[in-house]
């Protein structure tokens, strides 16, 4: 069975609305640390994947390198990120989360999970699991489509509700 163009368009428009609502929610999220405004959250989560150069972070979050660099400088100043010489090229630097940075990332994810749990108060676990499965299948298709076009999709989000090595 094939999805009609109308159904595909309706789903696409719904996803765009959800994306915009999530961006708006990020801008109104409570601050968890004075040195990390919500615009820097994607950088913190990108660095949670491991050592990265600023240019790689910018690519993974689809942002300008100068903007990311400015945020990284502020996050380093507030003790959430650390810079070190790149082990593969000593002329370059890589960024990693500090212990305090890990704490902030865990707190952000915990607050998001709590907020989403409140939003879904009238849902059952089965409803949530089904939507999650279908969205994951859609994200797999989007990832494959982007890769087939030569684009680098962003990394999968880390589930920091599980223990993460520091």
Secondary structure, DSSP 8 states (H G I E B T S, - for coil): ----HHHHHHHHHHHHHHHHHHHHHHHTS--SSTT--GGGHHHHHHHTTS-B-HHHHHHHTT--HHHHHHHHHHHHHTTSEEEEEETTEEEEEEEEE-HHHHHHHHHHHHHHHHHHHHHTTTS-HHHHHHHHHHHHHHHHHHHHHHHHTT---------TTS----
